[in-house]
Amino acid sequence: MKRIILVCFFSLFVTVSFGQEFLKGSDLSQVRAAQFSEAQIAQIGKELKANQMTIEQAEPLALAKGMSASEFTQLKVRLQSNTVVPTEVKEEQKKAGAVITQDGSVLAAKNVVVFGSELFTSKSLSFEPNQNMPTSSNYILGPGDELDINIYGVQQFNFTGLVSKNGTINIPNVGEVFVSGLPFEAVKSKLQKQISRIYSTVASGSSKISVSVSNYRTILVTIIGAQQSGNYRLSAMSSVYNALHVAGGPSDIGSYRKIELIRNNKIIRTIDLYRFLTKGDQSDNVSLTDNDMIRIPSYEARVTLEGEIKRPGIFEVVATENLQQIITYASGFTDNAYKNRILVKQKTTSELKVTDLNEKTFANYMPKAGDLISVDKILDRYENRVQIKGAVYRPGEYSLSNQSAMTIKDLIAKADGLKENVYVKKASLIRQKEDFTKEYLNINLQDVLNGDASANLVLQKEDVLLIFYNQELLDTYKISIDGEVRKPGTYNYANGMTLYDLLLESEYFTDEAASNVTVFRNKKDAVFNPNDKEKIISFDLNIDPKNPEQASGFILEAQDHVVVRRIVTFETPQMVKVTGEVLYPGAYAIVKKEERVLDFITRAGGLTDEADANAIKVIRNKLNIPIDWEEISKKPASSRNLFLELNDSISIPKKKLTVIVSGNVMFSTEVPYKKGKGLKYYLSNSGGVNDKGWLKKVYVVHANGSASTCGSFLGFRSYPKVLPGSEIIVPERPERQKTSTGEIVGISSVLASLAGILLAVFR
């Protein structure tokens, strides 16, 4: 009993703490996704968002801390089904056909998105400034920029220095030169002039000077009204679009058309993202300076386009725009659009209103806030179609001529005439009446062919002419064959047909065919016998696949079904692929059961000198399984030396002699790997951790997909080992929320109750 209560108490503690601090937990092996409340699931989602991490990015971290893959999958499903949608967006989605449940979640809103939001939700789009391109001549230098100055020729001199807080750069032998606030081109000229006073060969031209910006300073930019508003430290090369992308774009109620760039308390530019989205115009993508503010106000008016529009969705409109311009933003009408009736549902001060627009009036209509604009399809019917089916050579759809009347005989001629086995005594004409019901008219086809004008009716639109086959002529019998032949299927039967003839038509036996052939045949009794339970008889034949002429002695009958059996011991080899840096990459068969990774790499000639042994992985069902090469090389029987299965693939990539640093650092970068250097070395090469970075929770994802986190012993922190090809990820420090009085009272009550239970048990 005591043990049960202690286990329950521990599970409750783990669940509560994990729900509150998903990324902080050190041991997640006891976590059960089903135990979380909806509030705890929402809290985990908020924490991931605060750390700028997706649930997919958090997966290797959770698995490295002991959480099972099945529990993480359940957690992922619950997080994805718990997405909170703002009220304003729900209303717009509801207007466009979304179903809003009682708990407020959106069940379906097909293709309904705010136009422009894909700029900030797509992982493939990024406006990150290119730090490797030559510095623009009009780039304004400031404190924190790093300059490389090189003199080459007769005299040589190299110097790298930072622009100080005073705006100067102190060059040996030259002294301090003021460069802050000057364009880069002016700085080069000024440095040329100052340096030539000391280095005479520069003045004479026998030595040259080159100046470049090796590292750009960071600037502080404030963004409000975004998905993640706040203060951001960005590269001085950053532009407006770069800053908006970092902040996740406008909020759910933010404007895409009237974004303000504020500098020195003045609005210096109003940005309209639709100019970029519809015309590729980047004139609004201006460079930022220190202490700039980007303000995203709430939108003033949005309308929803649905139906036969190439890009249905929610569009923001400004006061001077008409419906034609909005439809242009949506890439126009689809090919099936019915443009002569466009339905507009509007909101008045007290109720709803419906307005019909046609092809001539819609272009000049001025949309209003909240409009729902629907474009229907053209009708699925034809104005001049007739059809012919049955015993003609070209059945199908034909057009009625506007010049002259078309008769039944004319339509048969258009269909290239009647087939030989046609039934000429009768045909049927299906006609649609004015009330859209169908009527069937009996036609004597022989009279039509003989020129009887009363039988040769004039056709109307949507008429369907049915020409029947002569069933007596149509009774051509079939025979079928299945199993190990090259073309199994159904074939026409002829009197006297042998099993050998059928084998000829089905292109003989396959390589897997056995000598066992079975023929199934319906019993054909002239008199019904109720006591006879057998309806089908079978013949088991022994036909050598290498000598199919043996089958010429067996006469087949109509509707016989032949089955060629498969060799019992025949089995297709199960293959495994070995790709990358081995001597002989390619496909290898599983020769015996329980073959392991090391066995296949050995059969492939072993690793090449370029192989990255730390990045070996097995790909199984699109999942990566990391392999510890050092361990399996020393201990082939180790559990890490996986048994391989059908369609597994072993990947051995080339050595990657770099380390990626990403997350909450000054600059995400890729640094050359240096043996013996620790995690802090690579962080320093990225400018260090930024204000939001959580150094204590930094983790490393290795080239083979495994992850390592920080450790702690007796107060000393140890950082993960960094290997070639690794990625160092610095998560964001979560904001601490103060516990409310109500929460303190609730937690105290729970702890008091548990303490009472424990005391009672131990007594």
Solvent accessible surface area in square Angstrom, and as a share of the most:
residue,aa,sasa,rsa
1,M,157,0.70
2,K,93,0.39
3,R,192,0.70
4,I,111,0.56
5,I,22,0.11
6,L,85,0.42
7,V,85,0.49
8,C,77,0.46
9,F,66,0.28
10,F,104,0.43
11,S,36,0.23
12,L,79,0.39
13,F,124,0.52
14,V,17,0.10
15,T,12,0.07
16,V,56,0.32
17,S,44,0.28
18,F,5,0.02
19,G,1,0.01
20,Q,98,0.44
21,E,73,0.33
22,F,4,0.02
23,L,5,0.03
24,K,47,0.20
25,G,21,0.20
26,S,98,0.63
27,D,90,0.47
28,L,6,0.03
29,S,46,0.30
30,Q,88,0.39
31,V,3,0.02
32,R,99,0.36
33,A,0,0.00
34,A,82,0.63
35,Q,91,0.40
36,F,7,0.03
37,S,56,0.36
38,E,108,0.48
39,A,76,0.59
40,Q,37,0.16
41,I,1,0.01
42,A,29,0.23
43,Q,56,0.25
44,I,0,0.00
45,G,27,0.26
46,K,128,0.54
47,E,10,0.04
48,L,11,0.05
49,K,109,0.46
50,A,35,0.27
51,N,3,0.01
52,Q,81,0.36
53,M,18,0.08
54,T,50,0.29
55,I,19,0.10
56,E,77,0.35
57,Q,96,0.43
58,A,0,0.00
59,E,59,0.27
60,P,41,0.26
61,L,10,0.05
62,A,1,0.01
63,L,68,0.34
64,A,51,0.40
65,K,25,0.11
66,G,39,0.37
67,M,5,0.02
68,S,55,0.35
69,A,64,0.50
70,S,72,0.46
71,E,26,0.12
72,F,2,0.01
73,T,78,0.46
74,Q,85,0.38
75,L,0,0.00
76,K,54,0.23
77,V,89,0.51
78,R,54,0.20
79,L,22,0.11
80,Q,103,0.46
81,S,87,0.56
82,N,35,0.18
83,T,90,0.52
84,V,120,0.69
85,V,27,0.15
86,P,46,0.29
87,T,95,0.55
88,E,76,0.34
89,V,16,0.09
90,K,40,0.17
91,E,90,0.41
92,E,10,0.05
93,Q,27,0.12
94,K,119,0.50
95,K,47,0.20
96,A,14,0.11
97,G,57,0.55
98,A,7,0.06
99,V,80,0.46
100,I,48,0.25
101,T,41,0.24
102,Q,196,0.87
103,D,121,0.63
104,G,18,0.18
105,S,32,0.21
106,V,36,0.21
107,L,118,0.59
108,A,55,0.42
109,A,27,0.21
110,K,171,0.72
111,N,93,0.48
112,V,11,0.06
113,V,85,0.49
114,V,19,0.11
115,F,4,0.02
116,G,0,0.00
117,S,25,0.16
118,E,66,0.30
119,L,11,0.05
120,F,26,0.11
121,T,105,0.61
122,S,38,0.24
123,K,170,0.72
124,S,103,0.67
125,L,71,0.35
126,S,74,0.48
127,F,41,0.17
128,E,114,0.51
129,P,25,0.16
130,N,83,0.43
131,Q,70,0.31
132,N,145,0.74
133,M,99,0.44
134,P,115,0.73
135,T,25,0.15
136,S,53,0.34
137,S,61,0.39
138,N,110,0.56
139,Y,21,0.08
140,I,73,0.37
141,L,2,0.01
142,G,4,0.04
143,P,61,0.38
144,G,34,0.32
145,D,0,0.00
146,E,37,0.17
147,L,0,0.00
148,D,38,0.20
149,I,0,0.00
150,N,53,0.27
151,I,3,0.01
152,Y,115,0.44
153,G,46,0.44
154,V,109,0.63
155,Q,60,0.27
156,Q,145,0.64
157,F,32,0.13
158,N,116,0.60
159,F,42,0.18
160,T,75,0.44
161,G,13,0.12
162,L,109,0.54
163,V,4,0.02
164,S,45,0.29
165,K,195,0.83
166,N,123,0.63
167,G,1,0.01
168,T,20,0.12
169,I,1,0.00
170,N,94,0.48
171,I,1,0.00
172,P,63,0.39
173,N,114,0.58
174,V,32,0.18
175,G,28,0.27
176,E,120,0.54
177,V,5,0.03
178,F,102,0.43
179,V,0,0.00
180,S,25,0.16
181,G,48,0.47
182,L,52,0.26
183,P,51,0.32
184,F,11,0.04
185,E,88,0.39
186,A,42,0.33
187,V,0,0.00
188,K,66,0.28
189,S,70,0.45
190,K,67,0.28
191,L,0,0.00
192,Q,74,0.33
193,K,124,0.52
194,Q,46,0.20
195,I,0,0.00
196,S,23,0.15
197,R,161,0.59
198,I,93,0.47
199,Y,23,0.09
200,S,78,0.50
201,T,24,0.14
202,V,6,0.03
203,A,73,0.57
204,S,90,0.58
205,G,36,0.34
206,S,56,0.36
207,S,2,0.01
208,K,111,0.47
209,I,29,0.15
210,S,47,0.31
211,V,17,0.10
212,S,55,0.36
213,V,15,0.08
214,S,48,0.31
215,N,85,0.43
216,Y,15,0.06
217,R,35,0.13
218,T,38,0.22
219,I,1,0.00
220,L,53,0.26
221,V,0,0.00
222,T,34,0.20
223,I,0,0.00
224,I,68,0.35
225,G,28,0.27
226,A,9,0.07
227,Q,66,0.29
228,Q,55,0.24
229,S,58,0.37
230,G,24,0.23
231,N,90,0.46
232,Y,17,0.06
233,R,111,0.40
234,L,16,0.08
235,S,9,0.06
236,A,7,0.05
237,M,37,0.16
238,S,1,0.01
239,S,18,0.12
240,V,0,0.00
241,Y,4,0.01
242,N,9,0.05
243,A,0,0.00
244,L,0,0.00
245,H,46,0.21
246,V,56,0.32
247,A,0,0.00
248,G,21,0.20
249,G,0,0.00
250,P,2,0.01
251,S,28,0.18
252,D,49,0.25
253,I,67,0.34
254,G,1,0.01
255,S,1,0.01
256,Y,9,0.03
257,R,13,0.05
258,K,72,0.31
259,I,0,0.00
260,E,30,0.13
261,L,0,0.00
262,I,30,0.15
263,R,62,0.23
264,N,129,0.66
265,N,147,0.75
266,K,145,0.62
267,I,97,0.49
268,I,84,0.42
269,R,84,0.31
270,T,66,0.39
271,I,0,0.00
272,D,17,0.09
273,L,1,0.01
274,Y,3,0.01
275,R,89,0.32
276,F,42,0.17
277,L,42,0.21
278,T,52,0.30
279,K,163,0.69
280,G,48,0.46
281,D,51,0.26
282,Q,103,0.46
283,S,58,0.38
284,D,2,0.01
285,N,38,0.20
286,V,40,0.23
287,S,78,0.51
288,L,6,0.03
289,T,51,0.30
290,D,71,0.37
291,N,111,0.57
292,D,1,0.00
293,M,65,0.29
294,I,0,0.00
295,R,90,0.33
296,I,8,0.04
297,P,26,0.16
298,S,69,0.44
299,Y,51,0.19
300,E,125,0.56
301,A,17,0.13
302,R,8,0.03
303,V,1,0.00
304,T,1,0.00
305,L,0,0.00
306,E,44,0.20
307,G,46,0.44
308,E,26,0.12
309,I,5,0.02
310,K,122,0.52
311,R,104,0.38
312,P,30,0.19
313,G,1,0.01
314,I,2,0.01
315,F,1,0.00
316,E,5,0.02
317,V,10,0.06
318,V,37,0.21
319,A,98,0.76
320,T,116,0.67
321,E,10,0.04
322,N,38,0.19
323,L,0,0.00
324,Q,71,0.32
325,Q,75,0.33
326,I,0,0.00
327,I,2,0.01
328,T,84,0.49
329,Y,30,0.11
330,A,0,0.00
331,S,56,0.36
332,G,18,0.17
333,F,30,0.12
334,T,35,0.20
335,D,140,0.72
336,N,73,0.38
337,A,11,0.08
338,Y,93,0.35
339,K,78,0.33
340,N,80,0.41
341,R,95,0.35
342,I,0,0.00
343,L,29,0.15
344,V,0,0.00
345,K,91,0.38
346,Q,14,0.06
347,K,115,0.49
348,T,64,0.37
349,T,151,0.88
350,S,102,0.66
351,E,121,0.54
352,L,129,0.64
353,K,105,0.45
354,V,93,0.53
355,T,35,0.20
356,D,91,0.47
357,L,15,0.07
358,N,59,0.30
359,E,95,0.43
360,K,181,0.77
361,T,66,0.39
362,F,14,0.06
363,A,29,0.23
364,N,114,0.59
365,Y,29,0.11
366,M,86,0.38
367,P,16,0.10
368,K,117,0.49
369,A,57,0.44
370,G,15,0.14
371,D,0,0.00
372,L,16,0.08
373,I,1,0.00
374,S,17,0.11
375,V,2,0.01
376,D,69,0.36
377,K,126,0.54
378,I,90,0.46
379,L,122,0.61
380,D,145,0.75
381,R,139,0.51
382,Y,98,0.37
383,E,147,0.66
384,N,54,0.28
385,R,45,0.16
386,V,0,0.00
387,Q,30,0.13
388,I,0,0.00
389,K,97,0.41
390,G,28,0.27
391,A,0,0.00
392,V,1,0.00
393,Y,106,0.40
394,R,148,0.54
395,P,75,0.47
396,G,30,0.29
397,E,98,0.44
398,Y,48,0.18
399,S,59,0.38
400,L,28,0.14
401,S,53,0.34
402,N,142,0.73
403,Q,169,0.75
404,S,76,0.49
405,A,71,0.55
406,M,11,0.05
407,T,25,0.15
408,I,0,0.00
409,K,87,0.37
410,D,64,0.33
411,L,1,0.00
412,I,10,0.05
413,A,71,0.55
414,K,94,0.40
415,A,0,0.00
416,D,79,0.41
417,G,21,0.20
418,L,36,0.18
419,K,63,0.27
420,E,148,0.66
421,N,36,0.18
422,V,19,0.11
423,Y,80,0.30
424,V,45,0.26
425,K,142,0.60
426,K,89,0.38
427,A,0,0.00
428,S,10,0.06
429,L,0,0.00
430,I,25,0.13
431,R,30,0.11
432,Q,53,0.23
433,K,90,0.38
434,E,174,0.78
435,D,93,0.48
436,F,129,0.54
437,T,66,0.39
438,K,117,0.50
439,E,59,0.27
440,Y,145,0.55
441,L,50,0.25
442,N,117,0.60
443,I,10,0.05
444,N,65,0.34
445,L,0,0.00
446,Q,71,0.31
447,D,48,0.25
448,V,0,0.00
449,L,67,0.33
450,N,109,0.56
451,G,52,0.50
452,D,57,0.29
453,A,88,0.69
454,S,89,0.58
455,A,17,0.13
456,N,31,0.16
457,L,56,0.28
458,V,81,0.46
459,L,9,0.05
460,Q,94,0.42
461,K,98,0.42
462,E,23,0.10
463,D,1,0.01
464,V,19,0.11
465,L,1,0.00
466,L,42,0.21
467,I,3,0.02
468,F,75,0.31
469,Y,73,0.28
470,N,37,0.19
471,Q,112,0.50
472,E,150,0.67
473,L,104,0.52
474,L,67,0.33
475,D,83,0.43
476,T,91,0.53
477,Y,113,0.43
478,K,96,0.41
479,I,2,0.01
480,S,23,0.15
481,I,0,0.00
482,D,57,0.30
483,G,37,0.35
484,E,29,0.13
485,V,6,0.03
486,R,133,0.49
487,K,109,0.46
488,P,72,0.46
489,G,28,0.27
490,T,88,0.51
491,Y,40,0.15
492,N,92,0.47
493,Y,42,0.16
494,A,61,0.48
495,N,144,0.74
496,G,49,0.48
497,M,13,0.06
498,T,18,0.11
499,L,1,0.00
500,Y,42,0.16
501,D,52,0.27
502,L,0,0.00
503,L,1,0.01
504,L,79,0.39
505,E,87,0.39
506,S,0,0.00
507,E,78,0.35
508,Y,83,0.32
509,F,12,0.05
510,T,27,0.15
511,D,115,0.59
512,E,40,0.18
513,A,7,0.05
514,A,23,0.18
515,S,47,0.30
516,N,69,0.35
517,V,1,0.01
518,T,7,0.04
519,V,0,0.00
520,F,70,0.29
521,R,25,0.09
522,N,66,0.34
523,K,67,0.28
524,K,126,0.54
525,D,89,0.46
526,A,112,0.87
527,V,122,0.70
528,F,158,0.66
529,N,74,0.38
530,P,91,0.57
531,N,124,0.64
532,D,36,0.19
533,K,169,0.72
534,E,110,0.50
535,K,129,0.55
536,I,97,0.49
537,I,62,0.31
538,S,62,0.40
539,F,65,0.27
540,D,111,0.58
541,L,39,0.19
542,N,122,0.63
543,I,11,0.06
544,D,59,0.30
545,P,42,0.26
546,K,190,0.81
547,N,62,0.32
548,P,15,0.10
549,E,91,0.41
550,Q,89,0.40
551,A,1,0.00
552,S,56,0.36
553,G,68,0.65
554,F,38,0.16
555,I,95,0.48
556,L,1,0.00
557,E,67,0.30
558,A,17,0.13
559,Q,102,0.45
560,D,2,0.01
561,H,62,0.28
562,V,0,0.00
563,V,23,0.13
564,V,2,0.01
565,R,93,0.34
566,R,112,0.41
567,I,62,0.32
568,V,147,0.84
569,T,120,0.70
570,F,76,0.32
571,E,131,0.59
572,T,92,0.53
573,P,87,0.55
574,Q,77,0.34
575,M,73,0.33
576,V,0,0.00
577,K,120,0.51
578,V,0,0.00
579,T,59,0.34
580,G,40,0.39
581,E,29,0.13
582,V,7,0.04
583,L,103,0.51
584,Y,141,0.54
585,P,77,0.49
586,G,33,0.31
587,A,59,0.46
588,Y,40,0.15
589,A,31,0.24
590,I,35,0.18
591,V,112,0.65
592,K,135,0.57
593,K,183,0.77
594,E,132,0.59
595,E,8,0.04
596,R,48,0.18
597,V,0,0.00
598,L,32,0.16
599,D,53,0.27
600,F,0,0.00
601,I,1,0.01
602,T,90,0.53
603,R,87,0.32
604,A,0,0.00
605,G,30,0.29
606,G,20,0.19
607,L,47,0.23
608,T,36,0.21
609,D,132,0.69
610,E,97,0.44
611,A,6,0.05
612,D,6,0.03
613,A,33,0.25
614,N,65,0.33
615,A,3,0.02
616,I,0,0.00
617,K,46,0.19
618,V,0,0.00
619,I,61,0.31
620,R,47,0.17
621,N,131,0.67
622,K,195,0.83
623,L,125,0.62
624,N,86,0.44
625,I,50,0.25
626,P,55,0.35
627,I,2,0.01
628,D,52,0.27
629,W,51,0.18
630,E,114,0.51
631,E,53,0.24
632,I,0,0.00
633,S,51,0.33
634,K,145,0.62
635,K,129,0.55
636,P,70,0.44
637,A,85,0.66
638,S,16,0.10
639,S,103,0.66
640,R,131,0.48
641,N,2,0.01
642,L,41,0.20
643,F,89,0.37
644,L,14,0.07
645,E,96,0.43
646,L,88,0.44
647,N,119,0.61
648,D,2,0.01
649,S,21,0.14
650,I,0,0.00
651,S,21,0.14
652,I,1,0.00
653,P,49,0.31
654,K,131,0.55
655,K,105,0.45
656,K,90,0.38
657,L,112,0.56
658,T,37,0.21
659,V,0,0.00
660,I,56,0.28
661,V,0,0.00
662,S,24,0.16
663,G,42,0.40
664,N,10,0.05
665,V,10,0.06
666,M,61,0.27
667,F,60,0.25
668,S,62,0.40
669,T,45,0.26
670,E,89,0.40
671,V,7,0.04
672,P,88,0.55
673,Y,51,0.19
674,K,103,0.44
675,K,185,0.79
676,G,78,0.75
677,K,90,0.38
678,G,43,0.41
679,L,5,0.02
680,K,116,0.49
681,Y,56,0.21
682,Y,0,0.00
683,L,8,0.04
684,S,75,0.48
685,N,75,0.38
686,S,1,0.01
687,G,45,0.43
688,G,19,0.19
689,V,44,0.25
690,N,37,0.19
691,D,126,0.65
692,K,75,0.32
693,G,5,0.05
694,W,11,0.04
695,L,56,0.28
696,K,95,0.40
697,K,48,0.20
698,V,0,0.00
699,Y,1,0.00
700,V,0,0.00
701,V,32,0.18
702,H,26,0.11
703,A,32,0.24
704,N,16,0.08
705,G,39,0.37
706,S,39,0.25
707,A,21,0.16
708,S,35,0.23
709,T,50,0.29
710,C,30,0.18
711,G,31,0.30
712,S,92,0.59
713,F,151,0.63
714,L,144,0.72
715,G,75,0.72
716,F,158,0.66
717,R,109,0.40
718,S,66,0.43
719,Y,61,0.23
720,P,11,0.07
721,K,152,0.65
722,V,8,0.04
723,L,41,0.20
724,P,22,0.14
725,G,16,0.15
726,S,0,0.00
727,E,54,0.24
728,I,0,0.00
729,I,35,0.18
730,V,0,0.00
731,P,4,0.03
732,E,17,0.08
733,R,125,0.46
734,P,19,0.12
735,E,151,0.68
736,R,221,0.81
737,Q,142,0.63
738,K,196,0.83
739,T,71,0.41
740,S,59,0.38
741,T,107,0.62
742,G,55,0.53
743,E,95,0.43
744,I,93,0.47
745,V,89,0.51
746,G,35,0.34
747,I,86,0.43
748,S,57,0.37
749,S,61,0.40
750,V,74,0.42
751,L,96,0.48
752,A,67,0.52
753,S,68,0.44
754,L,30,0.15
755,A,47,0.37
756,G,39,0.37
757,I,82,0.41
758,L,38,0.19
759,L,102,0.51
760,A,70,0.54
761,V,36,0.21
762,F,116,0.49
763,R,229,0.84
